[in-house]
Amino acid sequence: MIAGTAKGRPLRAPRTMATRPVTDRAKESLFNILGPLLPGARFLDLFAGTGAIGIEALSRGAAHATFVEKAPRALADIRHNLDVTHLSSRAEVVGRDVFTYLRDPATRFDLVFVGPPQWQGLWPKTVRLLDDTPTWLAEDAVVVAQHDPDESTGLDLRHLRPYDERSYARVRFTFFRREPPWPNIAHAYNVAAETYAAKFGGELADKPFDRDLLDRYAAEVAGHGPVLDVGCGAAGHISRYLADHGVRVAGLDLSPRSASVARQSQMDLGFVSADMCHLPTRANSLTGILAFYSVIHLPRHAIPAAFAEFRRSLRPGGHLLVSMHGGEGELSADDAFGHQVSVRATLVSPDELTALAKAAGLTIRERHARDPYEGELQTQRLYLWATAPH
C-alpha cells in the first residue's frame, strides 16, 4: 500500500493472468489525481484483480468500496488483502461477471475504476455499459479506465465525457466525468417567454449580417413552398421577417408558452409546439427549414437526430439555414433571462457544424463565421446554408 491508513502493508501478489496489476508509480500518480475526490466516496472496482486499487482508495479515505471479480483465486486475494489491511468492514466483495453485475443497478458510486484484462475490448465495452446505465453513477461521478495505450479508442457516449488522459509506460488511464442532467429547456422558455419576446423581438435591426443572409435566403425560397422556422422563440421575429419578404413560413418551438406568445404578436402566422427531433412534417414536404440558435439547446449526442429530421422533411433541393454559437464544450446559466431557470447550449466548431450537415446527407452551399456584435453574448457566430440533394 502506498498511502493512508494501510500504508506500507504488503498485498498478496496476483497468481493468474486474468488480473492486470498496475505499477506503484502509475498507481501513485492515479491517486494523486483522485485524492481530493476520495474522502467519503463510494468506490466501485470492476475487474478488481487483487483489489489493490479499491483498497488503496479505502486506505485514503473512501467511505466504502465494492470489488467485482469473477476469478476464484483473485477473489481469495481480495478477501485476504482486505483482512491484512483491516479494511473489510468498509468493503463488499462480489464474485460475479462484471457485465452481469452491471445489468442490475443497486447503488450509486462516486468513483468507478475499470481495469480489465487487456486486448479483449473489455474497457470500451464496460464504459459504454456504464454510460448506458447512468443510474450506477452519482452526480459528477468519475470513471477511470486503465488500458494499454495501443487500446485507446474514441467512444460515442451520452452521459460520460472524457476529460483527461495520463500515460505511464504501457499503462494509460482515461478519465471520464458524468455530465449533469440536461436542463428542461421547454420549461425554461415557458417561464421566460414574455421576457424573451421583449428582449429579442427587435434584435435584427442591429444585425446587418443576419439581415443580409436572411434576405438572400428569402429570395431563394419565396414562392416555392412552405418554410419552417424551427425554434422560433416567443418573439417569432425571424418568422415575421421572412413572411415580410414573401416567404410562406410557420414557426415551431419546443416551448408551448413560447409558441402561444408568438401567436399573440404575429397573429397572421401559424406557430406550433413540437420537438425538432420529431418534426410534425411529412417527408420531402418543406422548401426550407430555418434554425437560428435553436439546435444549440440539444445535447451534443442528440444533434445528429435533428439534422436527420431536417433532411427527412426537406424536399429535393430544399434549403436549410442554421446558426449556432461557435466554440468548444457547452455554456450554461441557472438564471436565464433573469428567471430562476437553467439553460445549456452546445458549442460547435465550423468544421463540426459542416460535418453534421454532411452526415445527414446535405450539400453545403455556404458557411460563415462572424464576431459577436456589441450587446450579444460574446461567442463566435456560425451560419451554415445547406441543401437537400435532388
C-alpha positions as CSV (number, residue, x, y, z in Angstrom):
1,M,0.0,0.0,0.0
2,I,1.3,3.5,-0.9
3,A,-0.5,5.8,1.5
4,G,-3.3,6.2,4.0
5,T,-4.3,4.1,7.0
6,A,-2.8,0.9,5.4
7,K,0.4,2.5,4.2
8,G,3.2,0.0,3.9
9,R,1.2,-3.1,4.3
10,P,2.0,-5.7,1.6
11,L,-0.7,-7.1,-0.6
12,R,-0.8,-10.6,-1.9
13,A,0.5,-10.6,-5.5
14,P,-1.6,-11.9,-8.4
15,R,-1.3,-15.5,-9.3
16,T,-3.3,-15.5,-12.5
17,M,-3.0,-13.9,-16.0
18,A,-6.7,-12.8,-15.6
19,T,-5.6,-10.0,-13.4
20,R,-3.9,-6.8,-14.6
21,P,-1.5,-5.4,-11.9
22,V,-0.5,-1.7,-12.1
23,T,2.9,-0.4,-11.1
24,D,3.3,1.6,-7.9
25,R,4.4,4.6,-9.9
26,A,1.2,4.6,-12.0
27,K,-0.9,3.9,-9.0
28,E,0.6,6.7,-7.0
29,S,0.0,9.1,-10.0
30,L,-3.5,7.9,-10.3
31,F,-4.3,8.6,-6.6
32,N,-2.6,11.9,-6.7
33,I,-5.3,12.9,-9.2
34,L,-8.2,11.2,-7.5
35,G,-7.1,12.2,-4.0
36,P,-9.4,15.2,-3.5
37,L,-12.4,13.0,-4.6
38,L,-11.8,10.2,-2.2
39,P,-12.9,11.3,1.3
40,G,-16.4,9.9,1.9
41,A,-16.7,8.5,-1.6
42,R,-18.3,5.2,-2.6
43,F,-15.8,3.4,-4.9
44,L,-16.5,0.6,-7.4
45,D,-13.6,-1.5,-8.5
46,L,-14.5,-3.5,-11.6
47,F,-12.3,-6.4,-12.8
48,A,-10.8,-5.9,-9.3
49,G,-8.0,-8.5,-9.6
50,T,-6.3,-8.4,-6.2
51,G,-8.3,-5.4,-5.1
52,A,-5.2,-3.1,-5.0
53,I,-6.9,-0.1,-6.5
54,G,-10.1,-0.3,-4.3
55,I,-8.1,-1.0,-1.2
56,E,-5.8,2.0,-1.9
57,A,-9.0,4.1,-2.2
58,L,-10.2,2.8,1.2
59,S,-6.9,3.5,2.8
60,R,-7.0,7.1,1.5
61,G,-10.5,7.8,2.9
62,A,-13.1,6.3,0.6
63,A,-16.2,5.5,2.7
64,H,-16.9,2.2,1.0
65,A,-15.6,0.1,-1.8
66,T,-17.3,-2.7,-3.8
67,F,-15.0,-5.1,-5.6
68,V,-16.4,-7.1,-8.6
69,E,-14.3,-10.0,-9.8
70,K,-15.2,-13.5,-11.1
71,A,-11.8,-15.4,-10.9
72,P,-11.8,-17.5,-7.7
73,R,-8.1,-17.0,-7.0
74,A,-8.4,-13.3,-7.4
75,L,-11.4,-13.2,-5.1
76,A,-9.4,-15.1,-2.4
77,D,-6.6,-12.5,-2.9
78,I,-9.1,-9.6,-2.4
79,R,-10.5,-11.0,0.8
80,H,-7.0,-11.7,2.1
81,N,-5.8,-8.2,1.3
82,L,-8.8,-6.6,2.9
83,D,-8.2,-8.7,6.1
84,V,-4.5,-7.8,6.3
85,T,-5.2,-4.1,5.8
86,H,-8.1,-4.2,8.3
87,L,-10.5,-2.6,5.8
88,S,-13.0,-5.5,5.4
89,S,-15.7,-3.6,7.4
90,R,-16.0,-1.0,4.6
91,A,-15.9,-3.3,1.7
92,E,-18.1,-5.6,-0.3
93,V,-16.7,-8.4,-2.5
94,V,-18.9,-9.6,-5.3
95,G,-18.0,-12.8,-7.1
96,R,-19.7,-12.1,-10.5
97,D,-19.0,-11.3,-14.1
98,V,-18.8,-7.6,-14.4
99,F,-21.3,-7.3,-17.3
100,T,-23.9,-9.4,-15.4
101,Y,-23.4,-7.3,-12.3
102,L,-23.9,-4.0,-14.2
103,R,-27.2,-5.1,-15.6
104,D,-28.9,-4.6,-12.2
105,P,-28.1,-1.2,-10.7
106,A,-28.0,-1.5,-6.9
107,T,-26.5,1.8,-5.7
108,R,-24.7,4.9,-7.0
109,F,-21.0,5.3,-6.9
110,D,-18.8,8.4,-6.9
111,L,-15.8,6.8,-8.4
112,V,-15.6,3.8,-10.7
113,F,-12.3,2.1,-11.7
114,V,-12.3,-0.2,-14.8
115,G,-9.2,-2.3,-15.1
116,P,-10.0,-5.4,-17.2
117,P,-7.6,-7.9,-18.9
118,Q,-6.1,-6.2,-21.9
119,W,-6.6,-6.8,-25.7
120,Q,-10.1,-8.2,-25.3
121,G,-12.1,-5.0,-26.0
122,L,-13.4,-5.0,-22.4
123,W,-12.6,-1.5,-21.2
124,P,-14.7,0.3,-24.0
125,K,-17.5,-2.2,-23.6
126,T,-17.6,-1.6,-19.8
127,V,-17.5,2.2,-20.2
128,R,-20.3,2.1,-22.8
129,L,-22.4,0.0,-20.4
130,L,-21.9,2.4,-17.6
131,D,-22.9,5.2,-19.9
132,D,-26.0,3.3,-21.0
133,T,-26.9,2.7,-17.3
134,P,-26.1,6.0,-15.6
135,T,-28.1,5.1,-12.5
136,W,-24.9,3.5,-11.3
137,L,-23.3,6.9,-11.2
138,A,-23.7,9.7,-8.7
139,E,-23.9,13.3,-10.0
140,D,-20.4,14.3,-11.1
141,A,-19.2,10.7,-10.8
142,V,-15.7,10.0,-12.2
143,V,-14.9,6.8,-14.2
144,V,-11.3,5.8,-14.8
145,A,-10.4,3.1,-17.4
146,Q,-7.0,1.5,-17.3
147,H,-5.7,0.2,-20.6
148,D,-2.6,-0.2,-22.8
149,P,-2.0,3.0,-24.9
150,D,-2.5,0.9,-28.1
151,E,-6.0,0.0,-26.9
152,S,-7.1,3.7,-26.9
153,T,-10.3,4.3,-28.9
154,G,-12.9,7.0,-29.2
155,L,-16.3,6.3,-27.7
156,D,-19.7,7.8,-28.6
157,L,-21.1,8.5,-25.1
158,R,-24.2,10.3,-23.9
159,H,-23.7,10.7,-20.2
160,L,-19.9,10.4,-19.7
161,R,-17.4,13.0,-21.0
162,P,-13.7,12.2,-21.3
163,Y,-11.7,15.0,-19.6
164,D,-8.2,13.7,-19.0
165,E,-5.7,11.0,-20.1
166,R,-2.4,10.1,-18.5
167,S,0.2,7.5,-19.6
168,Y,2.9,5.7,-17.6
169,A,4.9,3.4,-19.9
170,R,2.4,0.7,-21.0
171,V,-0.3,1.9,-18.6
172,R,-2.8,4.6,-19.7
173,F,-5.6,6.0,-17.5
174,T,-8.6,7.6,-19.3
175,F,-10.8,9.8,-17.1
176,F,-14.5,10.3,-17.7
177,R,-16.9,12.5,-15.7
178,R,-20.7,12.2,-15.6
179,E,-22.3,15.1,-17.3
180,P,-25.0,16.9,-15.2
181,P,-28.6,16.2,-16.4
182,W,-29.6,18.3,-19.3
183,P,-31.9,21.2,-18.3
184,N,-35.6,21.2,-19.1
185,I,-35.3,23.6,-22.0
186,A,-39.1,23.7,-22.6
187,H,-39.8,24.7,-19.0
188,A,-37.1,27.4,-19.1
189,Y,-38.6,29.0,-22.1
190,N,-42.1,28.6,-20.8
191,V,-41.2,30.6,-17.8
192,A,-39.2,33.2,-19.7
193,A,-41.4,33.5,-22.8
194,E,-42.6,37.1,-22.3
195,T,-39.2,38.3,-21.2
196,Y,-37.5,36.6,-24.2
197,A,-40.0,38.2,-26.6
198,A,-39.4,41.7,-25.2
199,K,-35.6,41.3,-25.3
200,F,-35.1,39.7,-28.8
201,G,-38.1,40.9,-30.8
202,G,-36.2,43.8,-32.4
203,E,-32.7,42.3,-32.5
204,L,-32.4,42.1,-36.3
205,A,-32.3,45.9,-36.5
206,D,-28.8,45.7,-35.1
207,K,-27.6,42.7,-37.0
208,P,-26.8,43.6,-40.6
209,F,-25.0,40.4,-41.4
210,D,-28.0,38.3,-40.3
211,R,-30.4,40.5,-42.3
212,D,-28.4,40.2,-45.5
213,L,-28.2,36.4,-45.1
214,L,-32.0,36.2,-44.4
215,D,-32.7,38.4,-47.4
216,R,-30.8,36.1,-49.7
217,Y,-32.4,33.0,-48.1
218,A,-35.9,34.5,-48.5
219,A,-35.2,35.3,-52.2
220,E,-34.3,31.7,-52.7
221,V,-37.3,30.1,-51.1
222,A,-40.1,32.6,-51.5
223,G,-42.9,31.4,-53.8
224,H,-41.6,27.8,-53.8
225,G,-43.4,26.2,-50.9
226,P,-43.6,26.1,-47.1
227,V,-40.7,27.0,-44.8
228,L,-40.5,26.1,-41.1
229,D,-38.8,28.3,-38.5
230,V,-37.6,25.7,-36.0
231,G,-37.0,27.1,-32.5
232,C,-38.8,30.3,-33.5
233,G,-38.9,31.6,-29.9
234,A,-41.6,33.7,-28.2
235,A,-40.9,36.7,-30.4
236,G,-41.5,34.9,-33.7
237,H,-39.4,37.7,-35.2
238,I,-37.5,35.6,-37.7
239,S,-40.7,34.1,-39.0
240,R,-42.1,37.7,-39.2
241,Y,-39.0,38.8,-41.1
242,L,-39.3,36.0,-43.7
243,A,-43.0,36.5,-44.1
244,D,-42.5,40.2,-44.8
245,H,-40.1,39.1,-47.6
246,G,-42.7,36.9,-49.3
247,V,-42.0,33.5,-47.6
248,R,-44.8,31.2,-46.6
249,V,-43.5,30.4,-43.2
250,A,-44.7,28.8,-39.9
251,G,-42.9,28.7,-36.6
252,L,-42.2,25.8,-34.3
253,D,-40.9,25.8,-30.8
254,L,-40.4,23.2,-28.1
255,S,-41.9,25.5,-25.5
256,P,-45.8,25.7,-25.7
257,R,-45.8,29.1,-24.0
258,S,-43.3,30.5,-26.5
259,A,-45.5,29.3,-29.4
260,S,-48.5,30.9,-27.7
261,V,-46.8,34.2,-27.1
262,A,-45.6,34.3,-30.7
263,R,-49.1,33.7,-32.0
264,Q,-50.3,36.7,-30.0
265,S,-47.8,39.1,-31.6
266,Q,-47.8,37.5,-35.1
267,M,-51.5,36.8,-35.5
268,D,-51.3,36.2,-39.2
269,L,-48.7,33.4,-38.9
270,G,-49.0,29.9,-37.6
271,F,-47.0,28.6,-34.6
272,V,-47.0,25.2,-33.0
273,S,-45.1,23.4,-30.2
274,A,-43.1,20.3,-31.1
275,D,-39.7,18.7,-30.8
276,M,-37.2,19.4,-33.6
277,C,-36.0,15.8,-33.4
278,H,-39.6,14.6,-34.2
279,L,-41.0,17.2,-36.6
280,P,-44.7,17.1,-37.3
281,T,-44.0,17.1,-41.1
282,R,-44.3,14.7,-44.0
283,A,-41.1,13.5,-45.7
284,N,-39.9,15.8,-48.6
285,S,-42.6,18.4,-47.8
286,L,-40.7,21.6,-46.9
287,T,-39.0,24.1,-49.2
288,G,-36.9,25.4,-46.3
289,I,-36.0,25.0,-42.7
290,L,-34.5,27.8,-40.7
291,A,-33.0,27.0,-37.2
292,F,-31.4,30.1,-35.7
293,Y,-29.8,29.4,-32.3
294,S,-32.2,26.5,-31.5
295,V,-30.1,23.4,-32.2
296,I,-27.7,24.8,-29.6
297,H,-30.1,23.6,-26.9
298,L,-29.7,20.0,-27.7
299,P,-27.1,17.9,-26.0
300,R,-24.3,17.1,-28.5
301,H,-25.3,13.4,-28.9
302,A,-28.8,14.5,-30.0
303,I,-27.8,17.0,-32.7
304,P,-27.4,14.4,-35.4
305,A,-31.1,13.3,-34.9
306,A,-32.2,16.9,-35.5
307,F,-30.2,17.2,-38.7
308,A,-31.6,13.8,-39.8
309,E,-35.2,15.2,-39.3
310,F,-34.3,18.3,-41.3
311,R,-33.1,16.2,-44.1
312,R,-36.2,13.9,-44.0
313,S,-38.5,16.9,-44.1
314,L,-36.9,18.9,-46.9
315,R,-37.9,18.3,-50.5
316,P,-35.2,17.6,-53.0
317,G,-33.3,20.9,-53.5
318,G,-34.8,22.3,-50.2
319,H,-32.8,24.8,-48.1
320,L,-31.6,24.5,-44.5
321,L,-30.2,27.6,-42.8
322,V,-28.7,27.0,-39.3
323,S,-27.0,29.3,-36.9
324,M,-25.1,28.2,-33.8
325,H,-22.6,29.6,-31.2
326,G,-19.0,28.6,-32.0
327,G,-16.6,27.2,-29.6
328,E,-15.8,24.1,-27.6
329,G,-17.9,22.4,-24.9
330,E,-21.0,24.0,-23.5
331,L,-22.3,27.2,-22.0
332,S,-24.8,27.1,-19.1
333,A,-26.8,29.5,-17.0
334,D,-29.0,29.0,-14.0
335,D,-30.7,32.4,-14.1
336,A,-31.5,32.6,-17.8
337,F,-33.2,35.8,-19.0
338,G,-33.5,37.0,-15.3
339,H,-35.5,34.0,-14.2
340,Q,-34.6,31.1,-11.9
341,V,-34.4,28.6,-14.8
342,S,-31.5,26.7,-16.3
343,V,-30.5,26.5,-19.9
344,R,-27.5,25.0,-21.6
345,A,-26.0,25.5,-25.1
346,T,-23.8,23.2,-27.0
347,L,-20.9,24.9,-28.8
348,V,-19.5,23.6,-32.1
349,S,-16.7,24.4,-34.4
350,P,-17.3,25.4,-38.1
351,D,-15.9,22.0,-39.2
352,E,-18.2,20.2,-36.7
353,L,-21.2,22.0,-37.9
354,T,-20.3,21.2,-41.5
355,A,-19.8,17.5,-40.7
356,L,-23.2,17.3,-39.0
357,A,-24.9,18.5,-42.2
358,K,-22.8,16.3,-44.5
359,A,-23.5,13.2,-42.3
360,A,-27.3,13.9,-42.7
361,G,-26.8,13.8,-46.5
362,L,-27.0,17.5,-47.1
363,T,-24.8,19.5,-49.5
364,I,-23.0,22.6,-48.2
365,R,-23.9,25.8,-50.1
366,E,-22.4,28.4,-47.8
367,R,-20.8,28.6,-44.3
368,H,-19.9,31.8,-42.4
369,A,-18.5,32.9,-39.1
370,R,-18.7,36.4,-37.6
371,D,-17.6,38.1,-34.4
372,P,-20.3,39.0,-32.0
373,Y,-22.0,42.4,-32.2
374,E,-22.0,44.7,-29.3
375,G,-24.6,43.6,-26.8
376,E,-24.6,40.0,-28.0
377,L,-23.2,37.1,-26.0
378,Q,-19.5,37.2,-26.8
379,T,-19.2,34.0,-28.8
380,Q,-18.3,33.5,-32.4
381,R,-21.5,33.2,-34.6
382,L,-21.6,30.3,-37.1
383,Y,-24.0,30.0,-40.1
384,L,-24.5,27.1,-42.4
385,W,-26.6,27.0,-45.5
386,A,-27.1,23.5,-46.9
387,T,-29.4,21.9,-49.5
388,A,-31.1,18.6,-49.8
389,P,-29.9,16.6,-52.9
390,H,-32.1,16.4,-55.9
